[in-house]
Amino acid sequence: MMSRAHRNISRAAAAATLLNLAACTYAPTSAPPSMPEPVQYGAAPVPERTVAAQGTAQQFVQQAQAVPAWWRLYRCDALDTLVDEGLRSSPTLEAADHRLAAARDMWRANSGTLWPALDLGDGAQRGGIPGFIQPGPDAYRYDVFAGRLQGSYNFDLFGATRYANAALAARVDEEAYRFDAARRALAANIVTTVIAAAVARAQIAQTEQLVALANRLADEAQERHDAGVLAFGDVLIARQAASSLSAGLPALHQQQTSASHALAALLGRTPDDAPADIDLAQLHLPGRIPVTVPSALLKTRPDIQAAEATLRAAAADVGAATARFFPDISLTAAFGRAGLEWLPALSGAGAIWSVGASLSQPLFHGGALVAQRHSAQHAYEAAVAQYRATVIAAFANVSDALAALINDAQACDAAHSAADDAQTIADQAAARLRAGAVPATAVHLSEQRWRTARLDEIRYMGARLTDTAVLFQAFGSPTQAPTSHDDPAVQASLKE
């Protein structure tokens, strides 16, 4: 009684499971989850323009399209040449291209399983039947020759193969978006590395001037000490200041060297073949910054598009795992020739043929099919969560970049004003020196303050140039560079 009841319960549970699987959709929706669209980037509305630092106020063009080949807005032909070279010669980009090609060929290979298969087989075999009395010469030996053409087709009624093919197609899209992301990241890295090298060189030039002034002040302090009008402690203070400034030069040289080597690597060159230097004065700050609406960001950022493709692949994987619970039906047919000798095998008497159909229904796999489906479902839920995280991170990335650009302009404007004031003081000190009203030391000290302020201004100039590139990258601007400056969006920005 208990055994019969147990069997009935097991059958009912199995039937319920199959009915549930048959009734439900094989795969969950492949559409990305709906995301809240922010009204604006950041906590505060984006202003129409930044402050006019160094005479340039960057304008934020709302609801504009992303600018292709945005690096051309820096109006530096040498920079354009480097970016074009990197997009053409980077080994990292080449590796991403090959990964895309591999994914595409894998999808094509799997697509072939949706069609009937046709195979040609040929073979020869030698065998023997042992003698009944004794082995050896009394054994009967024979040859078999056979050749056949065999076709097979899997009906895939429940879509296991189709779902697997859809997953591979989505992964091709994912690799394509990752390739696009690699191109965009490479362009941005080249631009920011060029800026970093140019800023380091400009800082080196200013620091060398500061070191020279500090050494001159130390020499003057020594002369005044020798004349008995200055304490020796003041001489030591002047020497210490000169040494401290000199100690900062090696770090700046290292920054410039590292940036140069990094740029060579981005271009696919060895460090000894680093490109020629680009001065900071050759780089012009773009005056117009297109600001796309948040909803458009979902279609312009390759990382978001790649996350969506991953979600589609995960949904198809769930469908394939579900379809494996159901029967597999296939049809085979073969036609050929066979015989104990080649001549009879090739004659009409050697013709052979066969037609068959098979059905396979999984019954027990030790829980493997159930576990595989659960694994696919968890992977799908992870892809949904990762999509949400990618979109939120993209909104934060753009908001941070916009805020940085606004704050950079304010800091650069303040540093520029400080440098101008310091230069005015230095000019006035030089005029008073010519009139004999102040000693040379006062002029050197005022010039030192001016160059120190100029050093801060250079740093903020570099930050402004760099964060502009970061913002273009955050908006997901395409990197398909036109062959010349004939792109309408570029031309519109160059006219500003």
Long-range contacts (C-beta under 8 A, 24 or more apart in sequence): 18-325, 21-322, 21-325, 21-326, 22-326, 24-322, 26-158, 26-159, 26-163, 26-318, 26-319, 26-322, 26-323, 27-163, 27-315, 27-316, 27-318, 27-319, 27-322, 28-315, 28-318, 28-377, 28-380, 29-315, 30-170, 30-311, 30-312, 30-315, 30-316, 32-307, 32-308, 32-311, 32-384, 32-387, 33-384, 33-387, 33-388, 35-298, 35-388, 35-391, 35-392, 37-294, 37-295, 38-294, 38-395, 41-291, 41-294, 41-395, 41-398, 41-399, 41-402, 42-399, 42-402, 42-403, 46-291, 46-402, 47-406, 50-405, 50-406, 50-408, 50-409, 50-410, 51-409, 51-410, 51-413, 52-413, 53-408, 53-409, 53-410, 53-412, 53-413, 53-416, 53-460, 53-464, 54-412, 54-413, 54-416, 54-461, 56-285, 56-287, 57-287, 57-409, 58-285, 58-286, 58-287, 58-288, 58-289, 58-405, 58-409, 58-468, 59-287, 59-288, 59-289, 59-496, 60-289, 60-291, 60-402, 61-288, 61-289, 61-290, 61-291, 62-291, 63-291, 63-292, 63-293, 64-290, 64-291, 64-292, 65-290, 65-292, 65-489, 66-290, 66-292, 66-300, 66-475, 66-476, 66-477, 66-478, 67-290, 67-472, 67-477, 67-487, 67-489, 67-490, 67-493, 68-477, 68-478, 68-479, 68-480, 68-481, 68-482, 68-487, 68-489, 68-490, 69-479, 69-480, 69-481, 69-482, 69-487, 69-490, 70-286, 70-469, 70-472, 70-477, 71-187, 71-190, 71-191, 71-469, 71-472, 72-481, 72-485, 72-487, 72-490, 73-286, 73-288, 73-490, 73-493, 73-494, 74-191, 74-283, 74-284, 74-285, 74-286, 74-465, 75-284, 75-494, 76-278, 76-282, 76-283, 76-284, 78-276, 78-278, 78-282, 79-190, 79-191, 79-194, 79-278, 79-282, 79-283, 80-481, 82-190, 82-194, 82-263, 82-267, 82-275, 83-187, 83-190, 83-191, 83-481, 84-481, 85-267, 86-186, 86-187, 86-190, 86-266, 86-267, 86-268, 87-183, 87-186, 87-187, 87-479, 87-481, 89-267, 89-268, 90-186, 90-266, 90-267, 90-268, 91-268, 92-182, 92-186, 93-179, 93-182, 93-183, 93-186, 96-175, 96-178, 96-179, 96-182, 97-179, 99-175, 99-178, 99-179, 100-172, 100-175, 100-176, 100-178, 100-179, 103-168, 103-171, 103-172, 103-174, 103-175, 104-172, 104-175, 106-168, 107-165, 107-168, 107-169, 107-171, 107-172, 110-161, 110-164, 110-165, 110-168, 111-165, 113-154, 113-161, 113-165, 114-156, 114-161, 114-162, 114-165, 115-153, 116-151, 116-152, 116-153, 117-151, 117-152, 117-153, 118-149, 118-150, 118-151, 119-149, 119-150, 119-151, 119-152, 120-147, 120-148, 120-149, 120-150, 121-146, 121-147, 121-148, 121-149, 121-150, 121-336, 122-146, 122-147, 122-148, 123-147, 142-340, 143-340, 143-341, 144-338, 144-339, 144-340, 145-337, 145-338, 145-339, 145-340, 145-341, 145-342, 145-345, 146-336, 146-337, 146-338, 146-339, 146-345, 146-352, 147-336, 147-337, 147-338, 147-345, 148-334, 148-335, 148-336, 148-337, 148-338, 148-352, 149-334, 149-335, 149-336, 150-332, 150-333, 150-334, 150-336, 151-332, 151-333, 151-334, 152-330, 152-331, 152-332, 152-333, 153-330, 153-331, 153-332, 154-328, 154-329, 154-330, 155-329, 155-330, 155-331, 157-326, 157-327, 157-329, 158-323, 158-326, 158-327, 159-319, 159-320, 159-323, 160-320, 160-323, 160-324, 160-326, 160-328, 163-316, 163-317, 163-319, 163-320, 163-323, 164-316, 164-317, 164-320, 166-312, 166-313, 166-316, 166-319, 167-312, 167-313, 167-314, 167-316, 167-317, 167-320, 168-313, 170-309, 170-310, 170-312, 170-313, 170-316, 171-309, 171-310, 171-313, 173-305, 173-309, 173-312, 174-306, 174-309, 174-310, 174-313, 177-302, 177-303, 177-305, 177-306, 177-309, 178-302, 178-306, 180-302, 180-305, 180-478, 180-479, 181-302, 181-303, 181-306, 183-479, 184-302, 184-473, 184-476, 184-477, 184-478, 184-479, 185-473, 186-266, 186-479, 187-473, 187-479, 188-469, 188-470, 188-472, 188-473, 189-266, 190-263, 190-266, 190-267, 191-469, 192-466, 192-469, 192-470, 193-259, 193-262, 193-263, 193-266, 194-263, 194-278, 194-283, 195-280, 195-283, 195-462, 195-465, 195-466, 195-469, 196-255, 196-259, 196-462, 196-466, 197-256, 197-259, 197-260, 197-263, 197-277, 197-278, 198-277, 198-278, 198-279, 198-280, 198-282, 198-283, 198-462, 199-280, 199-458, 199-459, 199-461, 199-462, 200-252, 200-253, 200-255, 200-256, 200-259, 201-256, 201-277, 201-279, 201-280, 202-279, 202-280, 202-458, 202-462, 203-252, 203-455, 203-458, 203-459, 204-249, 204-252, 204-253, 204-256, 206-451, 206-454, 206-455, 206-458, 207-245, 207-248, 207-249, 207-252, 207-455, 208-249, 209-451, 210-245, 210-448, 210-451, 210-452, 210-455, 211-242, 211-245, 211-246, 211-249, 213-444, 213-447, 213-448, 213-451, 214-238, 214-241, 214-242, 214-245, 214-246, 214-448, 215-242, 216-444, 217-241, 217-242, 217-441, 217-444, 217-445, 217-448, 218-242, 220-440, 220-441, 220-444, 280-458, 280-461, 280-462, 283-465, 285-464, 285-465, 285-468, 286-468, 286-493, 287-493, 287-496, 288-492, 288-493, 288-496, 289-405, 289-468, 289-471, 289-472, 290-475, 290-489, 291-402, 291-475, 292-475, 294-395, 297-394, 297-395, 297-398, 297-475, 297-476, 298-391, 300-475, 300-476, 300-477, 300-478, 301-394, 301-475, 301-476, 302-476, 303-390, 303-394, 304-387, 304-390, 304-391, 304-394, 304-476, 307-383, 307-386, 307-387, 307-390, 307-391, 308-387, 310-383, 310-386, 310-387, 311-380, 311-383, 311-384, 311-386, 311-387, 313-383, 314-376, 314-379, 314-380, 314-382, 314-383, 315-380, 315-383, 317-376, 317-379, 317-380, 318-373, 318-376, 318-377, 318-380, 320-376, 321-369, 321-372, 321-373, 321-375, 321-376, 322-373, 324-362, 324-369, 324-372, 324-373, 325-362, 325-369, 325-373, 326-361, 327-359, 327-360, 327-361, 328-359, 328-360, 328-361, 329-357, 329-358, 329-359, 329-360, 330-357, 330-358, 331-355, 331-356, 331-357, 332-356, 332-357, 332-358, 394-474, 397-474, 398-471, 398-474, 398-475, 401-467, 401-470, 401-471, 401-474, 402-471, 404-463, 404-467, 404-470, 404-471, 405-464, 405-467, 405-468, 405-471, 408-460, 408-463, 408-464, 408-467, 409-464, 411-460, 411-463, 412-457, 412-460, 412-461, 412-463, 412-464, 415-453, 415-456, 415-457, 415-459, 415-460, 416-457, 418-453, 418-456, 418-457, 419-450, 419-453, 419-454, 419-456, 419-457, 421-453, 422-446, 422-449, 422-450, 422-452, 422-453, 422-454, 423-450, 423-454, 425-449, 425-450, 426-450
